[in-house]
Amino acid sequence: MTAIDAVPEVPLRRAVLIGLIGEGVTPSLTPPMHELEGARHGMHYVYRTIDLAPGESTEEYVGRLLADARRLGFDGLNVTHPVKQTVLPLLDELAPAARTVGAVNTVVFDGDRMIGHNTDVTGFGAAFDETLGDAPRDLVVLVGAGGAGAAVASALAAREVGELVIADAAPGRAAALAASVAEVSTGRVRSIGTDELAGALADADGVVNATPFGMAAHPGAAFDVGLVPGRAFVADVVYRPVETELLVAARDRGCRVMSGLGMAMHQAADAFEIFTGEPADREAMLADLTDLVAVEASGTTPPWHR
C-alpha cells in the first residue's frame, strides 16, 4: 500500500471564487452573505473584495482586472460604483435587464465569454412583488435617477405603473432616464426637478427613495414625507440602517413601507444563482442579512471585517 492509498477518502466540495470590484467595498456585507449561502450548499465558496483606489476606475484598468480575475480562476464578479457602466464595452454579452438599464452589477465568466447582468433590477422587482405587489400604482414617484434609480425605474416600468414620475436634483439626468424607461414602459413616464416634488407627491400612490439619503453617511431624507398621502406606500433602497428616517416617519404617517433589505437580499440571491446555477435559499439569506446588519449596527467589529 502506498502513502496515497492510505489517505482516507474525503468528499470533494465544489469550489467557487467570486470577487467584488468597486470603490469603498471593503465593508460590504455581500461577501459574508454569499459565503454563508455557499456553505449551505456544501461549497467551498470564497468571495473577495477588490477595492479600487482613486484613478483606478478607468476602462483600461478595469479591463485588466477582468482579465486577471479570469486567469486566476474566478467564476464571476460583482461590480459596483463607479464601474457599473465602465464595464459595459468590456463584455461580450448583456442580459436583458443590463441592456435595458445600461449598467451591470454581475459578470459571469462563461468559457471565453464575459456576460453582464443587472440583479439590482430583478432584486428590486422581487422585493416589490413580495411586499407591495397588491398596492395601487396609478402614479408612482421615484426620487433619484442615479444607478439605483435606473434599476428601480426599469423594474417599475415592468409592473404596469400608470404614470412614473422621476425626480432628481439634476433635471437632465432625470430626463435622460425617463426617456430611456419610456421606451419599455406601458405607462406614461416623465421627469421633474426636485423643486417640483411637492406637487407630484400630493397625488402619488407610492414613492421610492433611490438616493443615498438615509445611509449613515447621508443622514436625513430626500424629501418631506409629510407631503405623501397616508394611503400611499413608501419604499427605500437603503438597508444600512434598515429603519431609515424616511421609513420611520412614513410608518408613523400610516403609509405601507418597504425597506431596502429585500432588494439587497434578492439581488445577492440572483447573483448567487447566476454564479453557481444552484437555487438560493432566499429565506435563509434574508435571515443572514438581517443578522449581519444587526451585528454591524451594534458597534462591534464584525468578524468578516477583522
Summary of the structure (lengths in Angstrom):
residues: 306
radius of gyration: 20.6
end to end distance: 44.5
largest distance: 83.5
contacts: 1008
relative contact order: 0.12
helix: 42%
strand: 20%
